[in-house]
Amino acid sequence: MDFRTRRWWRTGRLVVVGAVVAVAGVVVGGLVLLDGDAGAVAADEVTGGVGVSDVSAADLHKVARTRVYFGHQSVGNNILDGVPAVFAAHGVQAPPIEQRRAGPDAVGGFVAHSPIGENTKPIGKIQDFAAVLRGGMGRHVDVAVMKLCYVDITPDTDVDALFAAYRDTISALEKDFPDVTFVKATVPLTTQPGRVGRLKLWLKSDDGYGSAANATRERLNELIRTEYRGGNLFDVAAVESTGPDGSRVSGRHDGRPYFALVDEYAADPGHLNASGAQRAAAAWLAAVAKASAR
């Protein structure tokens, strides 16, 4: 049968000739967010509106003098790609950025970084981050940051067990390396699926790119925020889901709130384009600057 699709963006309703599917729509910052149990999350619950102009030249000079290690995977590369542009916008010389797992014998500040573990295996990433620090990096740096990836968290993830492993590992590292400040990080997000993609997700299990996965990421992120609120926290999820006008891309899945990556920041469903990379880099640099002030 030949079905034709008509869309009414303002009402958030998808009508197919021959079959009607009514869904709730939430308008956030001009975007209609669709979900089986949609609902807006207050924009001020988590602040993420960090732009390039929100990081001061003084912060950047501080970072340039700081020895930093960043353990990550591909979204981390996106963030680091945005770092030079943030420094250039303020007329400040960026520190050397090198991929390495051993501490450099360098005078002055630097950013050493490396992939950690394997995607989809978050416990292994946490363990590998600790191994890099204990393998010598911990003696060479002032600040250390570890970030998981969106692919590490799916609707089937045991959030409580993963958070416990993260918290306990960071706590042990802080005890063993008292001269290193550890910046904690939330988990990045994926974009809202398109309407065709959303319909497919209703017909099959969430493959890690739908609202169920983002809702699971939000459960973990809220545990991280609660544990480290007021401390050294890089809230990449808040940055990714907050548009330039301060609105949040949000919704609900089975009654649980979630946030999603702003389309304007996305190179694909999970990675950052140049604009998103610079906003995330600015927030990352602000977090490092705060940590280096200890």
Secondary structure by P-SEA (a helix, b strand, c coil): cbbbbbbbccccccccccbbbbbbbbbcccbbbbccbbbbccccccccccccccccaaaaaaaaacbbbbbbcaaaaaaaaaaaaaaaaaccccccccccccccccccbbbbbbbccccccaaaaaaaaaaaaaacccccccbbbbbbcccccccccaaaaaaaaaaaaaaaaaaacccbbbbbbbbbbbccccaaaaaaaaacccccccaaaaaaaaaaaaaaaaacccccccaaaaaaaccccccccccccccccccccccccccccccccaaaaaaaaaaaaaaaaaaacc
